[in-house]
Amino acid sequence: MRVFDQKTLDGNPTGTRPCAAAPTFLCFRDDSTPANGLNGAQLANPFDPGAVLGENDRTTTRSTTTGVSLQATNSDQLFGHSNKFVIGGSFDSSVTRFSASAELGTIDSNFVVSGSGIFLGQSGAPVSIGPVALRTTNQYSGLYALDTLDVTNALSITAGGRF
């Protein structure tokens, strides 16, 4: 079994800013597209007018992979020459979970984003951001064969394939 587990936290600039027509609310990327919270409602602007807005972008990825294989080997001579034939099969399965979120905050003079506890939600077309959570599975199965024939002590021919 193999496990991959990664968590990231990146402080970044944000496309969120006070709305031009109503600076007590936040807009996303322009002055009219509402920046919504997790509840789907437009976010009120809690930030000081001179604050430089940013966001803490968090991602989590966890993949777990397991597998099994079985093979058989035959070493009988072929046409009076040493020969090794291997046949087998394998099955691998993995599950990956990914999540992401964006927390609004302010960027300080050291370029560190101080989070506010306010998370961006779905903002609708043409802009769609917000928390993401997905789960995916992959399954692989295969059959394989390999044959090595010793033509002489110094020359061997090997052929193999996998499906």
C-alpha positions in Angstrom: 0.0 0.0 0.0 1.2 3.5 -0.8 -0.2 6.7 0.7 0.4 10.3 -0.6 -0.7 13.0 1.8 -0.2 16.7 1.1 -1.5 19.9 2.6 -0.7 23.3 1.3 -1.3 26.9 2.5 -0.5 29.7 0.1 -1.0 33.4 0.8 -2.0 35.1 -2.4 -3.4 38.3 -3.8 -7.2 38.1 -4.3 -9.6 39.1 -6.9 -12.0 40.2 -4.2 -12.4 43.9 -3.5 -15.0 46.4 -2.3 -17.8 46.9 -4.7 -17.6 50.4 -6.4 -21.4 51.0 -6.1 -21.6 49.7 -2.5 -18.2 49.6 -0.8 -19.8 48.0 2.3 -20.0 44.8 0.2 -17.3 42.7 -1.6 -17.2 42.0 -5.3 -15.1 39.5 -7.2 -12.8 40.5 -10.2 -14.9 43.5 -11.2 -17.1 46.1 -9.5 -20.4 44.2 -10.0 -19.9 40.5 -9.5 -20.8 39.7 -5.9 -18.2 37.8 -3.8 -20.3 35.2 -2.0 -19.6 33.4 1.2 -20.2 29.8 2.0 -23.9 30.4 2.6 -24.2 31.8 -1.0 -25.0 35.4 0.2 -22.9 38.3 -0.9 -20.1 39.1 1.7 -20.2 42.3 3.7 -16.9 44.2 3.7 -15.3 44.0 7.2 -12.0 45.4 6.1 -10.5 48.8 6.7 -10.6 51.1 3.6 -6.8 51.1 3.2 -6.3 47.4 3.7 -4.6 45.3 1.0 -6.8 42.3 0.5 -5.4 38.8 0.0 -6.5 35.2 0.6 -5.2 32.1 2.1 -5.6 29.3 -0.4 -5.6 25.8 1.2 -5.5 22.5 -0.6 -5.4 18.9 0.7 -4.7 15.9 -1.4 -4.7 12.3 -0.1 -4.2 9.3 -2.3 -4.2 5.7 -1.1 -3.1 2.9 -3.6 -3.2 -0.8 -3.1 -2.4 -3.6 -5.4 -1.8 -7.3 -5.9 0.0 -9.4 -8.5 0.4 -13.1 -9.1 2.8 -14.7 -11.5 4.0 -18.2 -12.5 7.4 -19.1 -13.9 8.5 -22.1 -16.0 12.1 -22.9 -16.6 11.8 -26.0 -18.9 14.1 -26.2 -21.8 12.8 -25.2 -25.2 14.3 -26.8 -28.4 17.3 -28.0 -26.2 18.0 -24.4 -25.0 17.5 -22.9 -21.5 14.3 -21.0 -21.4 12.4 -19.0 -18.8 8.8 -18.2 -19.3 6.8 -15.9 -16.9 3.1 -15.2 -17.0 1.1 -13.1 -14.5 -1.6 -10.7 -13.7 -2.0 -7.6 -11.6 -4.7 -5.4 -10.1 -4.2 -1.9 -8.6 -6.7 0.4 -7.1 -6.4 3.9 -5.8 -8.6 6.5 -4.2 -7.8 10.2 -4.2 -9.5 12.9 -2.2 -8.9 16.6 -3.0 -10.3 19.7 -1.3 -9.6 23.4 -1.6 -10.8 26.6 0.1 -10.0 30.3 0.0 -10.1 32.5 3.1 -10.1 36.2 2.8 -7.6 38.3 4.7 -5.2 41.2 4.6 -1.6 41.3 3.3 0.8 42.9 5.7 4.2 44.6 5.0 6.0 41.2 5.1 3.6 39.8 2.4 1.9 37.5 4.9 -1.8 37.1 4.6 -3.6 37.3 8.0 -6.8 35.3 7.7 -10.2 36.8 8.7 -12.2 33.5 9.1 -14.3 34.6 6.0 -14.3 31.9 3.3 -15.3 32.5 -0.3 -18.2 30.4 -1.7 -19.6 30.0 -5.2 -19.9 33.3 -6.9 -21.7 32.2 -10.1 -21.1 32.8 -13.8 -18.8 33.8 -15.3 -16.8 33.5 -12.1 -17.1 30.4 -10.0 -14.8 29.9 -7.0 -15.3 28.5 -3.6 -14.7 25.4 -1.7 -14.0 22.3 -3.7 -14.2 18.6 -2.6 -13.9 15.7 -4.9 -13.1 12.0 -4.7 -11.9 9.9 -7.6 -11.0 6.2 -8.0 -8.7 4.5 -10.4 -8.5 0.8 -11.1 -5.9 -0.9 -13.3 -5.7 -4.6 -14.2 -3.2 -6.3 -16.4 -2.0 -9.5 -17.8 1.6 -10.0 -18.8 4.0 -12.5 -20.3 7.8 -12.6 -20.7 10.0 -15.2 -22.3 13.8 -15.4 -22.4 15.4 -18.0 -24.6 19.2 -18.6 -24.3 20.2 -19.2 -27.9 23.9 -19.5 -26.8 25.8 -18.8 -23.6 26.4 -15.3 -24.9 23.1 -14.6 -26.7 19.6 -14.5 -25.2 16.3 -13.4 -26.9 13.7 -11.8 -24.7 10.1 -11.0 -25.7 7.3 -9.8 -23.5 4.0 -8.0 -23.5 1.4 -6.5 -21.2 -2.3 -6.0 -21.7 
